[in-house]
C-alpha cells in the first residue's frame, strides 16, 4: 500500500507489530478511522507484475478481471493503471511498481475483516475471434481454427488438473482504527 500516493480519507496502514515509518515496508492492514459516503476512504495498492505474462499486465484485462473479495464492506476497485514515466522516475516508493490499483470504501465493519485482491484467469477475447465450430466453408469464414477454444480448454484442464486457481491473491485486512 502506498500511503502518500493518491490517497483520500481518514486511514493509515501497518501491522501492529511493524514500524509504520519503515521505508518501503509492505503492509497488509488498513486501519480506517472513518468511512462514509460523504468521507470515503481511498488507498492505492502498488503491484509489480513485471514477471507476469503480457496478458496479466494488460490494463484492460486487469480492469475486467481483478476483483475484491470481502465481507461487511463496500470496498471496490475504482481504477487500475499502469506505471507512467512520472511514477517510474519518482523518488517515492511508487517507482518500484508496474501497476496501481485504487480501492474505495464508504462502509466499515466494527471489527477487523479480511479483504482479498484476486486476479482470476479468464479467456482472452481473441480466442473466440479465431475459433470456429464449422470449418467446411473456411474461405468465406476467414482464417479461423476449428475448435480452437475446445483445444485450449483441454490444455487448461491438463495443466491445472481441473482446478481453476486464481493467478494471484493478495490478502489484506480492514480494521477500525484504535
C-alpha positions as CSV (number, residue, x, y, z in Angstrom):
1,X,0.0,0.0,0.0
2,X,1.2,3.4,-0.8
3,X,0.4,5.9,2.0
4,X,1.1,9.1,0.1
5,X,0.0,8.2,-3.4
6,X,-3.5,9.4,-4.5
7,X,-4.9,8.6,-1.0
8,X,-8.1,10.1,0.4
9,X,-9.9,9.9,3.7
10,X,-9.0,9.0,7.3
11,X,-6.9,5.9,7.4
12,X,-3.4,4.6,8.0
13,X,-1.7,1.4,7.2
14,X,0.5,-1.0,9.0
15,X,0.5,-4.1,11.2
16,X,0.5,-3.7,15.0
17,X,4.0,-5.4,15.2
18,X,5.7,-3.3,12.5
19,X,7.1,0.2,12.5
20,X,4.8,2.4,10.4
21,X,7.7,4.6,9.5
22,X,9.8,1.8,7.9
23,X,10.6,2.9,4.3
24,X,9.5,0.6,1.6
25,X,7.7,-1.7,4.0
26,X,4.9,-3.9,2.8
27,X,1.8,-3.7,4.9
28,X,-1.4,-5.7,4.6
29,X,-3.6,-3.9,7.1
30,X,-5.6,-0.8,6.5
31,X,-6.8,0.9,9.7
32,X,-9.9,3.0,8.9
33,X,-10.7,5.9,11.2
34,X,-13.9,6.9,9.4
35,X,-15.6,5.9,6.2
36,X,-18.9,7.2,4.9
37,X,-20.5,8.3,1.6
38,X,-19.5,11.9,2.4
39,X,-16.0,10.9,3.6
40,X,-14.9,7.9,1.5
41,X,-11.5,6.2,2.1
42,X,-9.3,5.6,-0.9
43,X,-6.0,3.9,-1.0
44,X,-3.7,2.6,-3.7
45,X,-2.0,-0.8,-3.9
46,X,1.2,-1.0,-5.8
47,X,1.7,-4.2,-7.8
48,X,4.8,-5.4,-9.5
49,X,3.6,-7.5,-12.4
50,X,6.8,-7.3,-14.4
51,X,7.4,-11.1,-14.3
52,X,3.9,-12.0,-15.3
53,X,2.9,-12.9,-18.9
54,X,1.8,-9.9,-21.0
55,X,-1.9,-10.8,-20.8
56,X,-1.8,-10.3,-17.0
57,X,-0.1,-7.0,-17.3
58,X,-2.6,-5.6,-19.7
59,X,-4.6,-2.8,-18.0
60,X,-7.8,-3.6,-19.9
61,X,-7.6,-7.3,-18.8
62,X,-6.8,-6.2,-15.2
63,X,-9.8,-3.8,-15.1
64,X,-12.1,-6.5,-16.2
65,X,-10.7,-9.4,-14.1
66,X,-9.2,-8.0,-10.9
67,X,-11.7,-8.3,-8.1
68,X,-12.0,-7.5,-4.4
69,X,-13.5,-10.2,-2.2
70,X,-14.5,-9.2,1.3
71,X,-17.4,-9.1,3.8
72,X,-19.1,-6.3,5.7
73,X,-17.6,-3.6,3.4
74,X,-18.5,-2.0,0.1
75,X,-14.8,-1.8,-0.9
76,X,-14.4,-1.8,-4.6
77,X,-11.7,-1.2,-7.2
78,X,-12.3,2.2,-8.8
79,X,-9.2,2.3,-11.0
80,X,-6.3,0.2,-12.3
81,X,-3.5,2.0,-14.0
82,X,-0.1,1.1,-15.4
83,X,3.1,2.9,-14.2
84,X,3.9,6.1,-16.0
85,X,7.2,7.8,-16.7
86,X,6.5,10.0,-13.7
87,X,5.9,7.1,-11.3
88,X,8.9,5.2,-12.6
89,X,11.3,8.1,-12.0
90,X,9.7,9.2,-8.7
91,X,11.8,9.2,-5.6
92,X,8.9,7.7,-3.7
93,X,8.1,4.0,-3.2
94,X,5.8,4.1,-6.2
95,X,8.8,3.8,-8.5
96,X,9.1,0.0,-7.8
97,X,5.6,-0.9,-9.1
98,X,4.3,-1.6,-12.6
99,X,0.6,-1.2,-11.8
100,X,-1.6,0.7,-9.3
101,X,-5.0,-0.4,-8.0
102,X,-7.1,2.3,-6.4
103,X,-9.6,1.0,-3.8
104,X,-12.5,3.0,-2.4
105,X,-14.8,2.2,0.6
106,X,-17.5,4.0,2.4
107,X,-18.7,1.4,4.8
108,X,-16.5,-0.2,7.5
109,X,-17.4,-3.1,9.8
110,X,-17.0,-2.8,13.6
111,X,-14.3,-5.4,13.7
112,X,-11.3,-6.4,11.5
113,X,-12.4,-8.1,8.3
114,X,-10.4,-9.9,5.6
115,X,-10.2,-8.4,2.1
116,X,-8.5,-10.1,-0.9
117,X,-7.4,-8.7,-4.2
118,X,-7.8,-11.6,-6.6
119,X,-6.9,-11.9,-10.3
120,X,-8.8,-14.8,-11.9
121,X,-7.8,-16.3,-15.1
122,X,-10.1,-15.5,-18.0
123,X,-10.1,-16.5,-21.6
124,X,-8.9,-13.6,-23.8
125,X,-11.4,-12.2,-26.3
126,X,-9.2,-13.0,-29.3
127,X,-9.7,-16.8,-28.7
128,X,-13.4,-16.6,-29.8
129,X,-12.4,-14.4,-32.8
130,X,-10.1,-17.2,-34.1
131,X,-12.4,-20.2,-33.2
132,X,-14.9,-21.9,-35.5
133,X,-17.0,-24.9,-34.9
134,X,-17.6,-25.4,-38.6
135,X,-14.6,-25.2,-41.0
136,X,-16.4,-26.7,-44.0
137,X,-16.6,-23.2,-45.6
138,X,-13.3,-21.7,-44.4
139,X,-12.9,-19.4,-47.5
140,X,-15.9,-17.4,-46.5
141,X,-15.5,-17.6,-42.7
142,X,-11.9,-16.3,-42.9
143,X,-8.8,-17.7,-41.2
144,X,-10.0,-19.5,-38.1
145,X,-9.1,-22.6,-36.3
146,X,-11.5,-25.5,-35.9
147,X,-12.4,-26.0,-32.2
148,X,-9.6,-23.7,-31.0
149,X,-11.4,-22.8,-27.8
150,X,-12.0,-26.5,-27.0
151,X,-8.3,-27.2,-27.6
152,X,-7.4,-24.5,-25.1
153,X,-10.0,-25.9,-22.6
154,X,-8.3,-29.3,-22.9
155,X,-4.8,-27.9,-22.3
156,X,-6.0,-25.8,-19.4
157,X,-7.7,-28.9,-17.8
158,X,-4.5,-30.9,-18.2
159,X,-2.2,-28.2,-16.8
160,X,-4.2,-27.2,-13.8
161,X,-5.8,-30.7,-13.2
162,X,-9.3,-29.3,-13.3
163,X,-8.7,-26.7,-10.6
164,X,-9.5,-23.1,-11.5
165,X,-7.0,-21.4,-9.2
166,X,-6.6,-17.6,-9.4
167,X,-3.5,-16.1,-10.9
168,X,-2.7,-14.4,-7.6
169,X,-4.4,-13.4,-4.4
170,X,-3.3,-10.5,-2.1
171,X,-4.6,-10.8,1.4
172,X,-5.5,-7.6,3.2
173,X,-7.2,-6.7,6.5
174,X,-9.5,-3.8,7.0
175,X,-9.9,-2.9,10.7
176,X,-11.3,0.0,12.6
177,X,-8.6,2.4,13.9
178,X,-8.0,2.4,17.6
